[in-house]
Amino acid sequence: MHVLELKVPPVGVVLVAAALMWVASGTVPALEFTLPACDVVAALFAAAGLAVGVMGIVSFARAKTTVNPMKPGAASSLVVSGIYRYSRNPMYLGLLLLLLGWAWYLSNALAFLLLPGFILYMNRFQIEPEERALASLFGEAFTAYRARVRRWL
C-alpha cells in the first residue's frame, strides 16, 4: 500500500486541482482563449457534474451503504443499479465534470492540461485501493460488475 492511498479525501484532491488550475491559468496568459458562451459551457459542465455526483450519492443512500471514500472496506452492499450501471465511479466522474467546468470558466489551455493529472491521481490513489477492497468484500459479484461497467464512463 502506497502512503497516499486513501489518504486525501476526493473533495480535497478537487480543491487542490482547482487551485493549481487557477494558478496555472494566471501564470501563462498567452494560453487564454475566448469562445462564445464559455460561461454557459462552464455552467453546463458544473451542473452535469453536480447532477452525476448527487445521483451516485443517492444510489448509495438507497442501498444504505457508506459514502465515505476513505473507508471502502466499510461498504455493506455493492451498488450496481441507477447511475452505477454506466459508471463504477459516478461521484468521481461528477468531480471531474466540475473541474472541466472550472477549466472552461478559466478559459486557459493550461487548466485543461491539468485534468489528466486529476484522473491519474484518482485512479492510482483512490479508485484502485477502493476496487481492491470491493473485490475482497464482494468477490465474484464485483469482478463481474467490473468487467461489465467502465471505471469512469
C-alpha positions as CSV (number, residue, x, y, z in Angstrom):
1,M,0.0,0.0,0.0
2,H,1.4,3.4,-1.0
3,V,1.4,6.2,1.6
4,L,-1.1,8.3,-0.5
5,E,-3.7,5.6,-0.9
6,L,-7.0,6.6,0.6
7,K,-5.3,9.5,2.5
8,V,-6.6,12.6,0.8
9,P,-10.4,12.9,0.5
10,P,-11.5,13.3,-3.1
11,V,-13.0,16.7,-2.4
12,G,-9.6,17.8,-1.1
13,V,-8.0,16.5,-4.3
14,V,-10.5,18.5,-6.3
15,L,-9.8,21.7,-4.3
16,V,-6.0,21.3,-4.9
17,A,-6.5,20.6,-8.6
18,A,-8.8,23.6,-8.9
19,A,-6.3,25.8,-7.2
20,L,-3.5,24.5,-9.4
21,M,-5.6,25.2,-12.5
22,W,-6.3,28.7,-11.3
23,V,-2.6,29.4,-10.6
24,A,-1.5,27.8,-13.9
25,S,-4.0,29.8,-15.9
26,G,-2.8,33.0,-14.4
27,T,0.8,32.1,-14.9
28,V,0.6,31.8,-18.7
29,P,-2.0,34.3,-20.0
30,A,-0.8,33.6,-23.6
31,L,-2.7,30.3,-23.4
32,E,-6.0,32.1,-22.7
33,F,-8.8,31.7,-25.2
34,T,-12.3,33.1,-25.7
35,L,-15.1,31.2,-27.2
36,P,-18.7,32.2,-27.5
37,A,-20.7,31.2,-24.4
38,C,-17.7,30.0,-22.4
39,D,-19.5,30.8,-19.1
40,V,-22.6,28.9,-20.3
41,V,-20.5,25.8,-21.2
42,A,-18.7,26.0,-17.9
43,A,-22.0,26.2,-16.0
44,L,-23.4,23.2,-18.0
45,F,-20.4,21.1,-17.2
46,A,-20.6,22.1,-13.5
47,A,-24.3,21.4,-13.4
48,A,-23.8,18.0,-15.0
49,G,-21.0,17.2,-12.5
50,L,-23.3,18.1,-9.6
51,A,-26.1,16.0,-11.0
52,V,-23.9,12.9,-11.7
53,G,-22.3,13.2,-8.2
54,V,-25.7,13.5,-6.5
55,M,-27.1,10.6,-8.4
56,G,-24.2,8.5,-7.1
57,I,-24.7,9.6,-3.5
58,V,-28.5,8.9,-3.7
59,S,-27.8,5.4,-5.1
60,F,-25.5,4.7,-2.1
61,A,-28.1,6.2,0.3
62,R,-30.8,3.9,-1.1
63,A,-28.5,0.9,-0.7
64,K,-27.8,2.0,2.9
65,T,-24.0,1.8,2.3
66,T,-21.3,4.2,3.2
67,V,-20.3,7.1,1.0
68,N,-17.0,7.6,3.0
69,P,-14.3,7.3,0.3
70,M,-11.7,6.9,2.9
71,K,-13.2,3.6,4.3
72,P,-14.2,1.4,1.3
73,G,-13.9,-1.7,3.5
74,A,-17.0,-0.4,5.4
75,A,-19.2,-0.9,2.3
76,S,-22.2,-3.0,3.2
77,S,-23.5,-3.6,-0.3
78,L,-22.3,-3.5,-3.9
79,V,-24.3,-0.8,-5.7
80,V,-24.8,-1.7,-9.4
81,S,-28.1,0.0,-10.2
82,G,-29.0,3.5,-11.1
83,I,-26.1,5.6,-12.5
84,Y,-23.8,2.7,-11.4
85,R,-25.0,0.8,-14.5
86,Y,-23.0,3.3,-16.6
87,S,-20.0,4.2,-14.4
88,R,-18.3,2.5,-11.5
89,N,-17.3,5.9,-10.1
90,P,-20.1,8.5,-10.8
91,M,-19.1,10.6,-7.8
92,Y,-15.6,11.0,-9.1
93,L,-16.9,11.5,-12.6
94,G,-19.1,14.3,-11.2
95,L,-16.0,15.9,-9.6
96,L,-14.1,15.6,-12.9
97,L,-17.0,17.3,-14.7
98,L,-16.9,20.1,-12.1
99,L,-13.2,20.5,-12.8
100,L,-13.9,20.5,-16.5
101,G,-16.4,23.3,-16.0
102,W,-13.8,25.2,-13.9
103,A,-11.3,24.8,-16.8
104,W,-13.9,26.2,-19.3
105,Y,-14.5,29.1,-16.9
106,L,-10.8,29.9,-16.6
107,S,-10.5,29.7,-20.4
108,N,-6.9,28.8,-20.4
109,A,-5.4,25.7,-22.2
110,L,-3.1,25.0,-19.3
111,A,-6.0,24.5,-17.0
112,F,-7.3,21.7,-19.3
113,L,-3.8,20.1,-19.3
114,L,-4.0,19.5,-15.6
115,L,-7.2,17.4,-15.8
116,P,-5.4,14.2,-16.7
117,G,-3.3,14.6,-13.5
118,F,-6.6,14.5,-11.5
119,I,-7.7,11.4,-13.3
120,L,-4.3,9.7,-12.8
121,Y,-4.2,10.6,-9.1
122,M,-7.8,9.4,-8.5
123,N,-7.1,6.1,-10.4
124,R,-4.0,5.3,-8.6
125,F,-4.6,6.5,-5.0
126,Q,-8.3,6.4,-4.6
127,I,-10.0,4.1,-7.1
128,E,-7.5,1.2,-7.2
129,P,-7.5,0.8,-3.4
130,E,-11.3,1.0,-3.4
131,E,-11.5,-1.7,-6.0
132,R,-9.2,-4.0,-4.1
133,A,-11.4,-3.5,-1.0
134,L,-14.6,-4.2,-3.0
135,A,-13.1,-7.3,-4.6
136,S,-12.2,-8.6,-1.2
137,L,-15.7,-7.8,0.2
138,F,-17.8,-8.9,-2.8
139,G,-15.7,-11.3,-4.7
140,E,-17.1,-12.6,-8.0
141,A,-20.0,-10.1,-7.9
142,F,-17.6,-7.2,-8.0
143,T,-15.4,-9.0,-10.6
144,A,-18.4,-9.4,-12.9
145,Y,-19.5,-5.8,-12.3
146,R,-16.0,-4.5,-13.0
147,A,-16.0,-6.5,-16.3
148,R,-19.4,-5.1,-17.3
149,V,-19.1,-1.4,-16.3
150,R,-16.3,1.0,-17.2
151,R,-14.4,2.8,-14.5
152,W,-15.3,6.4,-15.5
153,L,-17.7,6.3,-18.3
